[in-house]
Amino acid sequence: MIDCDLLIIGAGPAGLFATYYAGMRDLRVVVVDSLTHVGGQVAALYPEKFVYDVAGLPAVRGRDLIAGLAEQAQSARPQIILGEECSTLEDQSDGSVIVTTTVGTAIHCGAVLITGGIGRFTPRPLPAVDAFTGSGIHRVVGPAEDYAGHDVVIVGGGDSAVDWATMLAETAASVTLIHRRERFTAHESSVARVRESACRIMTQAEIIDVIGSGGVQRVLVRDAASESIESVPASVIIPALGHIASLGPLVGWGLSIKGRQIEVGSDMATGRPRVYAAGDITDYSGKVRLMVVGFGEAATAVNNIAVVLRPGEDLFPGHSSELASTLPVGIGG
Ligand SMILES: Cc1cc2nc3c(=O)[nH]c(=O)nc-3n(C[C@H](O)[C@H](O)[C@H](O)COP(=O)(O)OP(=O)(O)OC[C@H]3O[C@@H](n4cnc5c(N)ncnc54)[C@H](O)[C@@H]3O)c2cc1C
């Protein structure tokens, strides 16, 4: 059994920033995420996009924002468990809580902070591609330069598919964008950009098979109108059909759930003792679902939790500028 003061469920932006704050409050912290990497939606859905509304960072690439948050979180010396979903929560007679993951890891903690965002999210199925077991399927897109010399096939008609196609058309040997329908759901300006790029666009078309031994070499694409089948060169396939999000096991935890969000008070308490929430997953009157709001909620939640765990401590944590113990590794004297 793992023992800690605070269990943070979800290693997205809100969870990573909450981890930093837990360190500032000298709490032993464990972080669990069902994905196999930290960074939540930012790392999984738009690592290469620039974000312009994080205070103090006029323009920051998604992956760089997550790298900074992860580095900041390390000052708390957290135990981070990836690839496991928190599934059950049991109150203990002394007020503490035990949370168990889907693979049976049990975590005994003083309090729980749920920073689960839109919940567990899994890519929409794409049967012909999902069945391929070799390399070359990229569910997270890396930097454009990684695709130099590759024949890239992107599947989807939304903003991510169209933006990646435009971006990679500048570096890849070839880019083919395959969409099942005639019309794209991406912004009109993005569709106009991809049409002007070197990308080949195939609409009303779908991949029916992936060919290659070890790695992807070609895809067979069926044109819905003519029923003809074309073999298209491909060394990389990027499925970009979006994700299916679900709160999963959290819905059975006796929390007040509205739609896909957990209702919280101004201290981020959920109403269930010792269980708090922050970030995209919270709801209250006037809620704005942005990262900067999630960062503030994370700080509010952790400071309130610190007082619950150690009655008599000040709610205000002090200023980080005066606390040497919260310095990131390698900074300061
Ligand atoms: C394309 C796109 C562009 C965006 N651009 C911006 C922008 O410019 N500015 C902005 O402020 N916001 C933007 N957003 C929104 C922003 O990404 C979210 O507000 C932010 O990611 C929310 O952070 P979070 O930590 O609350 O949740 P998430 O990022 O969703 O992270 C939650 C994590 O919790 C994990 N999790 C959930 N349930 C469990 C469980 N039971 N057990 C274990 N782990 C669990 C999930 O796997 C996930 O990793 C954008 C979103 C998208 C999709």
The ligand as an ORCA input file, in Angstrom:
! r2SCAN-3c Opt
* xyz 0 1
  C      -7.152     21.732    -29.298
  C      -7.258     22.401    -27.953
  C      -6.699     23.666    -27.768
  C      -6.787     24.294    -26.519
  N      -6.223     25.543    -26.354
  C      -6.275     26.143    -25.130
  C      -5.710     27.445    -24.932
  O      -5.177     28.068    -25.859
  N      -5.785     27.983    -23.666
  C      -6.393     27.337    -22.613
  O      -6.399     27.867    -21.504
  N      -6.948     26.116    -22.795
  C      -6.905     25.505    -24.013
  N      -7.478     24.275    -24.181
  C      -8.121     23.639    -23.009
  C      -7.045     23.083    -22.064
  O      -6.247     22.111    -22.724
  C      -7.737     22.472    -20.843
  O      -8.426     23.504    -20.177
  C      -6.701     21.847    -19.900
  O      -6.008     20.785    -20.505
  C      -7.418     21.335    -18.647
  O      -6.439     20.859    -17.782
  P      -6.816     19.817    -16.645
  O      -5.526     19.497    -15.948
  O      -7.947     20.316    -15.852
  O      -7.361     18.519    -17.428
  P      -6.760     17.606    -18.594
  O      -5.756     18.320    -19.411
  O      -7.945     17.027    -19.285
  O      -6.015     16.439    -17.787
  C      -6.748     15.551    -16.992
  C      -5.986     14.257    -16.836
  O      -6.684     13.421    -15.899
  C      -6.561     12.078    -16.314
  N      -7.651     11.301    -15.705
  C      -8.987     11.501    -15.808
  N      -9.670     10.616    -15.057
  C      -8.729      9.818    -14.451
  C      -8.793      8.721    -13.558
  N      -9.971      8.224    -13.090
  N      -7.640      8.143    -13.155
  C      -6.435      8.619    -13.597
  N      -6.312      9.670    -14.454
  C      -7.449     10.259    -14.861
  C      -6.645     12.150    -17.836
  O      -6.004     11.026    -18.416
  C      -5.868     13.458    -18.133
  O      -4.505     13.225    -18.410
  C      -7.432     23.640    -25.426
  C      -7.985     22.362    -25.603
  C      -7.907     21.743    -26.858
  C      -8.499     20.362    -27.025
*
